């Protein structure tokens, strides 16, 4: 139930409705819902109004001692399937009985209503959590009936694939009945060591009285390992900021993780250490000096994590430092321009004097 408080002016009271949570409401043929409310935070009379859709099935009782009931009477033949909403508005009245807009407080409740389709329909959710190696892999498909007919046969199967789309495991889930508008789960466990450490994806196929729904989910079987996800491969010729994104590959924390960086066997950097939570990604970083000519070089990133370490052989590209472009100061530009201008003026004056002399002769 979504509650919106609309305070129109300051008041000594805080109008409030207290009742059971009701929204969303699933319409079922012939069903009746009675929800009791208590009005709190006011000593004035109130008026109650209903708005929105499906109001022919909704009513409220008179307010007695600041209490009333909301009654929903669903018909045997339901409206068209879909999502609807209606609102319940409680507003204080002035002492004279009229609506006191300038000094009243109101509360508006919004109710969401779902009218299910005729026949059989389901919604499913599918999740396989990440697990550590040597542990069972729990598989669960949650199924919710969205239709008005019972489902006589509900069954599921799950196929697990590696990242090359090879099928590596299969499990068939127990067959069940599913009453209309009810929910259930289909569950099983893959035994320990059925899957080695790695990344996988799984496809769940749910069959309900001849109809099929399919979903997929990704998951990991982890071990104590620190994975190098990406690193700074292009370095400047002088100083460079180095970053290495790493990932904790299991469901336990790694308390201490850091890296060293070497080029051509020369160690250039030891990064500050950090800790990683289960399955967490983080960045190891630092500044390194690269006194190498431009070109490609063999390098190594050694990862240290808790009491373990491993070396990742990599390639670095050392780039030529961009040449500095010296800017001519503005004053120098102005001086040079002035000299050129004087030179041009001198040439013009000389030309005019020479021309004048020639005329006299």
C-alpha positions as CSV (number, residue, x, y, z in Angstrom):
1,X,0.0,0.0,0.0
2,X,1.5,3.3,-1.1
3,X,0.7,6.2,1.4
4,X,1.0,9.8,0.4
5,X,0.8,12.5,3.1
6,X,-0.5,15.8,1.7
7,X,-0.2,18.6,4.4
8,X,-2.0,21.7,3.1
9,X,-1.1,23.9,6.1
10,X,0.6,23.8,9.4
11,X,-1.5,22.0,12.1
12,X,-1.2,21.0,15.7
13,X,-2.0,17.5,14.6
14,X,-0.6,14.9,12.3
15,X,-3.4,13.0,10.6
16,X,-2.6,9.3,10.2
17,X,-4.4,6.1,9.3
18,X,-3.6,2.8,11.0
19,X,-4.6,-0.5,9.4
20,X,-3.3,-3.7,7.9
21,X,-1.1,-3.6,4.8
22,X,-3.4,-4.5,1.9
23,X,-1.9,-3.6,-1.5
24,X,-1.4,-5.2,-4.0
25,X,-4.8,-6.8,-4.0
26,X,-5.4,-9.9,-6.1
27,X,-9.0,-10.1,-7.4
28,X,-10.5,-13.6,-6.9
29,X,-14.1,-14.5,-7.9
30,X,-16.6,-14.0,-5.1
31,X,-13.9,-13.0,-2.5
32,X,-14.6,-10.3,0.1
33,X,-11.9,-8.2,1.9
34,X,-12.7,-6.1,5.0
35,X,-9.9,-3.9,6.2
36,X,-10.3,-1.9,9.4
37,X,-8.8,1.5,9.9
38,X,-8.3,3.9,12.8
39,X,-7.9,7.6,12.3
40,X,-5.3,9.2,14.5
41,X,-3.9,12.6,15.1
42,X,-7.1,14.7,14.8
43,X,-10.0,15.7,17.0
44,X,-12.0,17.1,14.0
45,X,-14.6,15.4,11.9
46,X,-13.3,13.9,8.7
47,X,-14.7,13.0,5.3
48,X,-13.7,10.0,3.2
49,X,-13.7,9.8,-0.6
50,X,-12.9,7.0,-3.0
51,X,-11.4,7.6,-6.4
52,X,-9.9,5.6,-9.3
53,X,-10.9,2.4,-10.9
54,X,-13.1,-0.6,-9.9
55,X,-15.1,1.6,-7.5
56,X,-18.3,-0.5,-8.1
57,X,-16.6,-3.2,-6.0
58,X,-15.3,-0.9,-3.2
59,X,-17.1,1.0,-0.4
60,X,-16.4,2.3,3.1
61,X,-18.5,2.3,6.3
62,X,-19.5,5.3,8.3
63,X,-16.8,6.7,10.6
64,X,-17.6,5.8,14.3
65,X,-15.2,6.9,17.0
66,X,-12.6,7.7,14.4
67,X,-12.8,4.1,13.0
68,X,-14.2,2.7,9.7
69,X,-13.9,-0.3,7.4
70,X,-12.9,-0.5,3.8
71,X,-14.9,-3.3,2.1
72,X,-14.0,-4.9,-1.3
73,X,-16.6,-7.3,-2.7
74,X,-15.2,-9.1,-5.8
75,X,-17.7,-10.3,-8.4
76,X,-18.0,-13.9,-9.6
77,X,-17.2,-12.7,-13.1
78,X,-14.0,-10.6,-12.9
79,X,-13.2,-7.5,-15.0
80,X,-10.7,-7.7,-17.9
81,X,-7.3,-9.0,-16.7
82,X,-4.8,-6.3,-16.0
83,X,-3.5,-3.8,-13.4
84,X,-5.8,-1.3,-11.8
85,X,-5.7,1.2,-8.9
86,X,-8.1,3.1,-6.6
87,X,-7.5,5.6,-3.8
88,X,-8.9,6.3,-0.4
89,X,-8.8,10.0,0.7
90,X,-9.3,11.1,4.3
91,X,-9.7,14.9,4.9
92,X,-10.3,16.9,8.0
93,X,-13.4,19.1,8.1
94,X,-13.6,22.6,9.6
95,X,-15.5,23.1,12.8
96,X,-18.4,24.4,10.8
97,X,-18.6,21.2,8.9
98,X,-17.3,22.5,5.5
99,X,-14.0,21.5,4.0
100,X,-11.3,23.8,5.6
101,X,-8.8,24.0,2.8
102,X,-6.7,26.6,4.5
103,X,-6.2,24.7,7.7
104,X,-6.8,21.0,7.1
105,X,-4.6,17.9,6.8
106,X,-5.3,15.0,4.5
107,X,-4.1,11.5,3.9
108,X,-4.3,9.6,0.6
109,X,-3.9,5.9,0.3
110,X,-3.3,4.3,-3.2
111,X,-4.2,0.6,-3.6
112,X,-2.9,-1.5,-6.5
113,X,-5.2,-4.2,-7.9
114,X,-4.2,-7.1,-10.1
115,X,-7.0,-8.9,-12.0
116,X,-5.5,-12.3,-13.0
117,X,-6.2,-13.8,-16.5
118,X,-8.6,-16.6,-17.1
119,X,-6.9,-20.0,-17.6
120,X,-3.4,-20.9,-16.6
121,X,-0.4,-18.6,-16.3
122,X,2.8,-18.5,-14.2
123,X,5.6,-16.2,-13.3
124,X,9.0,-17.6,-12.4
125,X,12.2,-16.4,-10.8
126,X,15.4,-18.3,-10.9
127,X,18.6,-17.8,-9.0
128,X,21.8,-19.8,-8.4
129,X,24.1,-18.2,-5.9
130,X,27.9,-18.0,-6.2
131,X,29.5,-20.8,-4.1
132,X,33.0,-21.9,-3.1
133,X,34.4,-25.1,-4.6
134,X,33.8,-28.3,-2.7
135,X,30.3,-27.0,-1.7
136,X,26.9,-28.2,-3.0
137,X,25.3,-25.8,-5.5
138,X,21.7,-24.9,-4.5
139,X,19.2,-24.6,-7.3
140,X,15.8,-23.0,-6.8
141,X,13.0,-22.0,-9.2
142,X,10.2,-20.0,-7.5
143,X,6.9,-20.3,-9.4
144,X,3.8,-18.2,-8.9
145,X,0.5,-19.0,-10.4
146,X,-1.0,-15.9,-12.2
147,X,-4.1,-17.5,-13.5
148,X,-7.5,-18.6,-12.2
149,X,-7.1,-22.3,-13.1
150,X,-5.2,-24.9,-11.1
151,X,-2.1,-26.4,-12.7
152,X,-2.2,-30.2,-12.4
153,X,1.4,-30.8,-13.5
154,X,4.3,-28.5,-12.7
155,X,7.9,-29.7,-13.2
156,X,11.2,-28.2,-14.0
157,X,14.7,-29.1,-15.2
158,X,18.0,-27.2,-15.0
159,X,21.0,-27.6,-17.4
160,X,24.3,-26.0,-16.4
161,X,26.8,-24.9,-19.1
162,X,30.3,-23.7,-19.0
163,X,31.4,-20.5,-20.9
164,X,32.0,-22.4,-24.0
165,X,28.3,-23.6,-23.9
166,X,29.2,-27.2,-23.1
167,X,26.6,-28.9,-20.9
168,X,28.3,-29.9,-17.7
169,X,25.5,-30.8,-15.3
170,X,21.7,-31.6,-15.4
171,X,19.1,-31.9,-12.7
172,X,15.4,-32.8,-12.9
173,X,13.1,-31.2,-10.3
174,X,10.2,-32.9,-8.5
175,X,6.8,-32.7,-10.1
176,X,4.2,-30.7,-8.2
177,X,0.6,-29.5,-8.2
178,X,0.0,-25.7,-8.2
179,X,-3.4,-24.3,-7.2
180,X,-4.7,-21.1,-8.8
181,X,-3.0,-18.0,-7.5
182,X,-0.7,-20.0,-5.2
183,X,3.1,-20.2,-5.3
184,X,5.7,-22.9,-4.8
185,X,9.4,-23.6,-5.4
186,X,11.2,-26.3,-7.2
187,X,14.5,-27.0,-5.6
188,X,17.5,-29.3,-5.7
189,X,21.3,-29.4,-5.0
190,X,24.2,-30.3,-7.2
191,X,26.5,-32.4,-5.1
192,X,29.9,-31.0,-4.0
193,X,32.7,-31.3,-6.6
194,X,30.2,-31.7,-9.4
195,X,31.6,-28.4,-10.8
196,X,35.2,-27.2,-10.6
197,X,36.1,-23.6,-9.9
198,X,34.9,-21.4,-12.8
199,X,32.1,-19.4,-14.3
200,X,28.9,-21.0,-15.5
201,X,25.4,-20.3,-16.7
202,X,22.3,-22.3,-16.2
203,X,19.0,-22.6,-18.1
204,X,15.8,-23.4,-16.2
205,X,12.8,-24.9,-18.1
206,X,9.5,-25.0,-16.3
207,X,6.6,-27.1,-17.8
208,X,3.1,-26.4,-16.6
209,X,0.4,-28.6,-18.2
210,X,2.1,-28.5,-21.5
211,X,3.1,-24.9,-21.5
212,X,6.8,-23.8,-21.1
213,X,8.6,-21.0,-19.4
214,X,12.4,-20.6,-19.7
215,X,14.9,-18.5,-17.7
216,X,18.7,-18.4,-17.3
217,X,21.1,-17.3,-14.6
218,X,24.9,-16.8,-14.3
219,X,26.9,-18.0,-11.3
220,X,30.4,-18.8,-10.2
221,X,32.1,-21.6,-8.3
222,X,35.0,-19.9,-6.6
223,X,38.3,-20.7,-5.0
224,X,41.0,-18.7,-3.2
225,X,42.3,-16.7,-6.1
226,X,42.9,-13.1,-7.1
227,X,42.0,-12.5,-10.7
228,X,43.7,-9.8,-12.8
229,X,40.7,-8.3,-14.7
230,X,42.5,-5.5,-16.5
231,X,45.6,-3.3,-16.2
232,X,47.2,-0.1,-17.5
233,X,49.1,-1.4,-20.6
234,X,50.2,1.9,-22.1
235,X,52.8,3.9,-20.1
236,X,54.3,7.3,-20.7
237,X,58.1,7.6,-21.1
238,X,58.6,9.3,-17.8
239,X,56.1,8.9,-15.0
240,X,52.8,6.9,-15.3
241,X,49.8,6.2,-13.1
242,X,49.4,2.4,-13.0
243,X,46.0,0.7,-12.3
244,X,45.2,-3.0,-12.0
245,X,41.6,-4.1,-11.5
246,X,41.5,-7.3,-9.5
247,X,38.6,-9.6,-8.4
248,X,38.3,-11.8,-5.3
249,X,37.3,-15.1,-6.7
250,X,35.6,-16.7,-3.7
251,X,33.0,-16.1,-1.1
252,X,35.4,-15.2,1.8
253,X,37.3,-12.0,2.4
254,X,40.9,-11.6,1.3
255,X,42.6,-9.6,4.1
256,X,45.7,-8.3,2.3
257,X,46.2,-7.9,-1.5
258,X,48.8,-5.9,-3.4
259,X,50.9,-6.2,-6.6
260,X,54.4,-5.6,-7.9
261,X,55.1,-4.4,-11.5
262,X,58.2,-5.2,-13.4
263,X,59.4,-4.4,-17.0
264,X,62.3,-6.4,-18.5
265,X,63.0,-8.0,-15.1
266,X,63.3,-4.6,-13.3
267,X,60.8,-4.0,-10.5
268,X,59.3,-0.6,-10.8
269,X,56.4,-0.5,-8.4
270,X,54.9,-2.1,-5.3
271,X,51.3,-0.9,-4.9
272,X,49.7,-0.1,-1.5
273,X,47.8,-3.1,-0.1
274,X,44.0,-3.3,0.4
275,X,41.4,-5.9,1.5
276,X,38.5,-7.3,-0.6
277,X,35.2,-8.7,0.5
278,X,33.6,-11.9,-1.0
279,X,33.5,-11.7,-4.8
280,X,34.5,-8.0,-4.7
281,X,36.4,-6.1,-7.4
282,X,39.0,-3.4,-6.5
283,X,41.9,-1.4,-8.0
284,X,45.5,-1.7,-7.0
285,X,47.3,1.5,-8.2
286,X,50.5,3.6,-7.9
287,X,52.9,5.8,-9.8
288,X,55.9,4.2,-11.6
289,X,58.9,5.7,-13.5
290,X,59.6,4.3,-17.0
291,X,63.1,5.2,-18.2
292,X,62.7,3.2,-21.4
293,X,62.8,4.1,-25.1
294,X,59.4,4.0,-26.8
295,X,58.3,0.5,-27.8
296,X,56.8,-2.8,-26.5
297,X,58.3,-4.5,-23.5
298,X,57.7,-7.8,-21.7
299,X,56.4,-7.2,-18.2
300,X,55.1,-9.1,-15.1
301,X,52.4,-8.3,-12.6
302,X,52.9,-10.3,-9.4
303,X,49.7,-10.5,-7.3
304,X,50.0,-11.2,-3.6
305,X,46.9,-12.2,-1.7
306,X,46.9,-13.4,1.9
307,X,49.7,-16.1,2.0
308,X,49.6,-16.8,-1.8
309,X,51.0,-15.1,-4.9
310,X,51.0,-15.6,-8.6
311,X,52.6,-13.9,-11.6
312,X,50.8,-12.7,-14.7
313,X,53.0,-12.2,-17.7
314,X,51.9,-9.1,-19.6
315,X,53.1,-6.6,-22.3
316,X,53.6,-2.9,-21.8
317,X,53.7,-0.2,-24.5
318,X,56.0,2.7,-23.6
319,X,54.8,5.8,-25.5
320,X,57.0,8.8,-26.4
321,X,56.3,11.8,-24.2
322,X,54.4,14.5,-26.1
323,X,56.8,17.3,-27.1
324,X,56.3,20.6,-25.3
325,X,55.2,23.4,-27.5
326,X,56.8,26.6,-26.3
327,X,54.4,29.5,-26.5
328,X,55.7,32.9,-27.5
329,X,54.8,35.4,-24.9
330,X,52.3,38.1,-25.9
331,X,54.7,40.9,-25.2
332,X,57.3,39.4,-27.6
333,X,54.7,39.1,-30.3
334,X,53.7,42.7,-29.9
335,X,57.4,43.9,-30.0
336,X,58.0,41.9,-33.2
337,X,54.9,43.2,-34.8
338,X,55.9,46.8,-33.9
339,X,59.4,46.3,-35.4
340,X,57.8,44.9,-38.6
341,X,55.4,47.9,-38.7
342,X,58.2,50.4,-38.3
343,X,60.2,48.7,-41.0
344,X,57.3,48.8,-43.4
345,X,56.6,52.5,-42.6
346,X,60.4,53.3,-43.1
347,X,60.2,51.6,-46.6
348,X,57.1,53.7,-47.5
349,X,58.7,57.0,-46.3
350,X,62.0,56.2,-48.2
351,X,60.0,55.4,-51.3
352,X,58.1,58.7,-51.1
353,X,61.3,60.7,-50.5
354,X,63.0,59.1,-53.4
355,X,60.1,59.8,-55.7
356,X,60.0,63.4,-54.6
357,X,63.7,63.8,-55.4
358,X,63.3,62.4,-58.8
359,X,60.6,64.9,-59.6
360,X,62.9,67.9,-58.7
361,X,65.6,66.6,-60.9
